[in-house]
């Protein structure tokens, strides 16, 4: 006789597993983001903020570069800067004259870099035979080390055996003393322009390639010429990129040290190109006054901060117009 086994398990008690023990409270997820950012923040504080704070602290002290001499002098270092010379055009070597020469070098080289870089980017954005090769040639100056550029330019522009003065003299233009007191500032500006204009080319050319071609097609249908298309289409589309490029190039060139130092140095003809970074270096390591050099560096830092704030303010005001 067959027996049937009941398969009804509805009344069978189910054994529940005990919950896993928790060790403390669980860390909220947004704290993990802070934790992952902590190394980068610590690096920024260690490499950027700490040197600025330490330089500001040094600027209120008289400190020798090598000897263990350190004395708190308050605002004396800053007062000495303002009293170096009261007129930037005088022959005295001081803060105001270095600031004046730095402004000429910084703004002059930046303006030429923007003009040359924007012109080259507009040309390289067109279609022509050998465009890829010309793009590589345009970026070549930016890849050459600065010390190599300085040596080559000193050979090319040398008054005695340089090829450029020889060609100018042979063609009847006349010999120019590129490293004379009247032309040496123009020389370092031109060298810096040739060296750093590819930075402008890279930024503007990348933006030019993203502009919608239909905008130019519609402008051509309306009868707009090349100049009007550039003024009403290209330039507004490049406004954001040019804003960043002009800001960065101005800051970089105002604090540029290596090109001027390698080309002219500090003594002799270098007196006529002694910008604020050169003056700061000579005050710190030439005259061994670390406190005065720190005061000069803090003045440069504050001037760049003020310039950036004014620049951002003007840019935002133009956006609302």
C-alpha positions as CSV (number, residue, x, y, z in Angstrom):
1,X,0.0,0.0,0.0
2,X,1.6,3.3,-1.1
3,X,2.0,6.1,1.3
4,X,1.9,9.7,0.5
5,X,4.3,12.2,2.0
6,X,3.0,15.7,2.7
7,X,5.1,18.4,1.1
8,X,3.4,21.3,2.9
9,X,6.2,23.3,4.6
10,X,4.3,26.4,5.4
11,X,4.2,25.5,9.1
12,X,7.9,24.6,9.3
13,X,9.8,27.3,11.2
14,X,12.6,29.0,9.2
15,X,15.8,29.6,11.0
16,X,16.9,33.2,10.7
17,X,20.6,34.0,10.6
18,X,22.0,36.4,13.1
19,X,23.0,39.8,11.7
20,X,26.7,40.3,11.1
21,X,28.3,42.3,13.9
22,X,29.2,45.9,12.9
23,X,32.4,47.5,14.1
24,X,31.6,51.1,14.9
25,X,29.7,53.5,12.7
26,X,29.8,53.4,8.9
27,X,31.7,56.3,7.3
28,X,29.4,58.4,5.1
29,X,30.2,58.2,1.4
30,X,31.0,62.0,0.9
31,X,33.8,61.6,3.5
32,X,35.5,59.2,1.1
33,X,35.7,62.0,-1.4
34,X,37.4,64.2,1.1
35,X,39.8,61.4,2.0
36,X,40.7,60.8,-1.6
37,X,41.4,64.5,-2.2
38,X,43.5,64.8,1.0
39,X,46.8,63.8,-0.7
40,X,46.4,66.3,-3.5
41,X,45.4,69.1,-1.1
42,X,48.4,68.3,1.2
43,X,50.7,68.5,-1.8
44,X,49.3,71.8,-2.9
45,X,49.7,73.2,0.6
46,X,53.2,71.9,0.9
47,X,54.5,73.0,-2.5
48,X,52.5,76.2,-3.0
49,X,51.0,77.7,0.1
50,X,53.9,77.0,2.5
51,X,56.5,78.7,0.3
52,X,54.3,81.7,0.0
53,X,53.8,81.9,3.7
54,X,57.4,81.3,4.4
55,X,58.5,84.0,1.9
56,X,56.1,86.4,3.6
57,X,57.6,85.6,7.0
58,X,61.1,86.2,5.6
59,X,60.2,89.5,4.2
60,X,59.8,90.9,7.7
61,X,63.3,89.8,8.7
62,X,66.8,90.7,7.9
63,X,68.4,87.4,7.0
64,X,71.8,86.6,5.5
65,X,71.9,84.1,2.6
66,X,74.6,81.9,4.2
67,X,75.4,83.2,7.7
68,X,73.1,82.4,10.6
69,X,71.9,86.0,10.9
70,X,68.2,86.6,11.4
71,X,66.6,89.7,12.9
72,X,63.0,90.9,12.8
73,X,62.9,94.3,11.1
74,X,59.1,94.7,10.5
75,X,58.3,96.8,7.5
76,X,61.8,98.0,6.9
77,X,62.4,95.8,3.8
78,X,59.3,97.1,2.2
79,X,60.1,100.7,3.0
80,X,63.6,100.2,1.5
81,X,62.0,99.0,-1.8
82,X,59.9,102.2,-2.1
83,X,62.8,104.4,-1.4
84,X,65.3,102.7,-3.8
85,X,64.6,105.3,-6.4
86,X,61.6,107.7,-6.9
87,X,61.8,107.7,-10.7
88,X,61.9,104.6,-13.0
89,X,63.8,106.3,-15.8
90,X,66.8,107.3,-13.6
91,X,70.1,105.5,-13.8
92,X,69.8,104.3,-10.2
93,X,69.3,100.6,-9.7
94,X,66.2,99.9,-7.7
95,X,62.7,98.5,-7.4
96,X,60.9,101.1,-9.5
97,X,63.3,100.8,-12.4
98,X,63.1,97.0,-12.4
99,X,59.3,97.2,-12.2
100,X,59.3,99.6,-15.2
101,X,61.6,97.3,-17.3
102,X,59.6,94.3,-16.3
103,X,56.3,95.9,-17.5
104,X,57.9,96.8,-20.8
105,X,59.2,93.2,-21.3
106,X,56.1,91.5,-20.0
107,X,53.5,93.4,-22.0
108,X,55.6,93.9,-25.1
109,X,56.4,90.2,-25.5
110,X,52.8,89.2,-24.6
111,X,51.3,91.5,-27.2
112,X,53.7,90.2,-29.9
113,X,53.0,86.6,-29.0
114,X,49.3,87.1,-29.2
115,X,49.6,88.8,-32.6
116,X,52.0,86.2,-34.1
117,X,50.4,83.2,-32.5
118,X,46.9,84.2,-33.6
119,X,48.1,84.9,-37.1
120,X,49.8,81.6,-37.3
121,X,46.8,79.7,-35.9
122,X,44.5,81.3,-38.5
123,X,46.9,80.3,-41.3
124,X,47.3,76.7,-40.0
125,X,43.5,76.3,-39.8
126,X,43.2,76.7,-43.5
127,X,43.6,73.8,-46.0
128,X,46.8,73.9,-48.0
129,X,49.5,71.5,-49.2
130,X,52.0,70.7,-46.4
131,X,49.7,71.9,-43.5
132,X,50.8,69.0,-41.2
133,X,54.4,69.8,-41.8
134,X,53.9,73.5,-41.1
135,X,52.1,72.8,-37.9
136,X,55.1,70.8,-36.7
137,X,57.5,73.7,-37.7
138,X,55.3,76.2,-35.9
139,X,55.6,74.2,-32.6
140,X,59.4,73.7,-33.0
141,X,60.5,76.8,-31.0
142,X,58.5,75.7,-28.0
143,X,60.3,72.4,-27.9
144,X,63.8,73.8,-28.0
145,X,65.4,74.2,-24.5
146,X,65.7,77.8,-23.4
147,X,69.5,77.6,-23.0
148,X,69.8,76.4,-26.6
149,X,67.7,79.3,-27.8
150,X,69.8,81.8,-25.9
151,X,73.1,80.4,-27.3
152,X,71.8,80.3,-30.9
153,X,70.4,83.8,-30.7
154,X,73.6,85.2,-29.3
155,X,75.5,83.7,-32.2
156,X,73.0,84.8,-34.8
157,X,72.7,88.4,-33.5
158,X,76.4,88.9,-32.5
159,X,77.7,92.3,-33.6
160,X,81.1,90.9,-34.8
161,X,80.3,87.6,-36.5
162,X,76.5,87.2,-36.4
163,X,74.8,86.2,-39.6
164,X,71.8,88.6,-39.2
165,X,73.9,91.8,-38.7
166,X,76.0,90.7,-41.7
167,X,73.0,90.2,-44.0
168,X,71.5,93.5,-42.9
169,X,74.7,95.3,-43.5
170,X,75.2,93.6,-46.9
171,X,71.7,94.4,-48.1
172,X,72.1,98.1,-47.3
173,X,69.7,98.2,-44.3
174,X,72.5,99.0,-41.9
175,X,74.1,97.3,-39.0
176,X,72.0,97.1,-35.8
177,X,73.7,96.6,-32.5
178,X,71.2,94.1,-31.2
179,X,73.0,93.9,-27.8
180,X,73.6,97.6,-27.5
181,X,71.9,99.6,-24.8
182,X,69.3,101.0,-27.3
183,X,68.3,97.6,-28.7
184,X,68.9,95.0,-26.1
185,X,65.4,95.2,-24.6
186,X,63.9,94.8,-28.1
187,X,66.2,91.8,-28.6
188,X,65.1,89.9,-25.6
189,X,61.4,90.7,-26.4
190,X,61.8,89.3,-29.9
191,X,63.7,86.2,-28.7
192,X,60.9,85.6,-26.1
193,X,58.2,86.1,-28.7
194,X,59.8,83.6,-31.0
195,X,60.3,81.1,-28.2
196,X,56.8,81.2,-26.6
197,X,54.3,82.1,-29.4
198,X,53.6,78.4,-30.1
199,X,51.8,78.4,-26.7
200,X,49.2,80.8,-28.3
201,X,49.1,78.8,-31.5
202,X,48.2,75.6,-29.6
203,X,45.3,77.2,-27.7
204,X,43.8,79.2,-30.5
205,X,44.2,76.5,-33.1
206,X,42.4,73.9,-31.0
207,X,39.5,76.3,-30.5
208,X,39.4,77.3,-34.2
209,X,38.9,73.7,-35.2
210,X,35.7,73.4,-33.1
211,X,33.9,76.4,-34.7
212,X,30.9,75.4,-36.7
213,X,31.7,75.9,-40.4
214,X,28.0,76.7,-41.1
215,X,28.5,80.0,-39.3
216,X,31.0,81.0,-42.0
217,X,28.8,79.6,-44.8
218,X,25.9,81.7,-43.6
219,X,28.1,84.8,-43.3
220,X,29.3,84.3,-46.9
221,X,25.7,84.0,-48.1
222,X,25.0,87.4,-46.4
223,X,28.0,88.9,-48.2
224,X,30.4,89.2,-45.3
225,X,34.0,89.5,-46.3
226,X,37.0,87.8,-44.6
227,X,37.6,90.8,-42.2
228,X,33.9,90.9,-41.1
229,X,33.8,87.1,-40.7
230,X,36.9,87.3,-38.5
231,X,35.5,90.2,-36.4
232,X,32.0,88.9,-35.9
233,X,32.5,85.1,-35.9
234,X,36.1,84.1,-35.2
235,X,37.0,86.6,-32.6
236,X,33.9,86.2,-30.4
237,X,34.4,82.4,-30.6
238,X,38.0,82.8,-29.5
239,X,37.2,85.2,-26.6
240,X,37.3,82.6,-23.8
241,X,40.5,81.1,-25.1
242,X,42.2,84.4,-25.6
243,X,41.2,85.5,-22.1
244,X,43.0,82.5,-20.6
245,X,46.0,82.8,-22.9
246,X,46.5,86.6,-22.3
247,X,46.3,86.1,-18.6
248,X,48.7,83.2,-18.5
249,X,51.2,84.7,-20.9
250,X,51.2,88.1,-19.1
251,X,51.9,86.4,-15.8
252,X,54.6,84.1,-17.2
253,X,56.4,86.9,-19.0
254,X,56.3,89.3,-16.1
255,X,58.0,86.7,-13.9
256,X,60.3,85.3,-16.7
257,X,63.9,84.9,-15.6
258,X,65.7,82.4,-17.7
259,X,65.6,84.0,-21.1
260,X,66.8,87.4,-19.9
261,X,69.5,85.9,-17.6
262,X,70.9,83.6,-20.3
263,X,70.9,86.3,-23.0
264,X,72.1,89.4,-21.1
265,X,72.9,88.4,-17.5
266,X,72.9,91.1,-14.8
267,X,76.1,93.1,-15.3
268,X,77.1,95.2,-18.2
269,X,74.4,95.3,-20.9
270,X,72.2,93.3,-18.5
271,X,71.6,96.6,-16.6
272,X,69.2,97.6,-19.3
273,X,67.2,94.4,-19.0
274,X,67.2,94.1,-15.3
275,X,63.6,93.2,-14.7
276,X,62.0,92.5,-11.3
277,X,62.8,88.8,-11.3
278,X,66.5,89.5,-12.1
279,X,66.6,92.3,-9.5
280,X,65.1,89.9,-6.9
281,X,67.7,87.2,-7.7
282,X,70.6,89.6,-7.4
283,X,69.2,91.1,-4.2
284,X,69.0,87.5,-2.7
285,X,72.1,85.8,-4.1
286,X,74.2,88.7,-5.2
287,X,73.9,91.0,-2.2
288,X,73.0,88.0,0.1
289,X,69.9,89.8,1.5
290,X,67.3,87.1,1.7
291,X,64.8,89.2,3.6
292,X,64.9,92.0,1.0
293,X,64.7,89.4,-1.8
294,X,61.6,87.9,-0.1
295,X,60.0,91.3,0.1
296,X,60.6,91.7,-3.6
297,X,59.1,88.3,-4.4
298,X,56.0,89.1,-2.2
299,X,55.6,92.4,-4.1
300,X,55.6,90.5,-7.4
301,X,53.1,88.0,-6.0
302,X,50.7,90.7,-4.8
303,X,50.9,92.6,-8.1
304,X,50.1,89.4,-10.0
305,X,47.1,88.7,-7.7
306,X,45.8,92.2,-8.1
307,X,46.3,92.0,-11.9
308,X,44.4,88.7,-12.1
309,X,41.5,90.0,-10.0
310,X,41.2,93.2,-12.1
311,X,41.4,91.1,-15.3
312,X,38.7,88.7,-14.1
313,X,36.5,91.6,-13.1
314,X,36.8,93.3,-16.5
315,X,36.1,90.0,-18.3
316,X,33.0,89.4,-16.3
317,X,31.8,92.9,-16.9
318,X,32.3,92.4,-20.7
319,X,30.3,89.2,-20.6
320,X,27.2,91.1,-19.2
321,X,27.4,93.8,-21.8
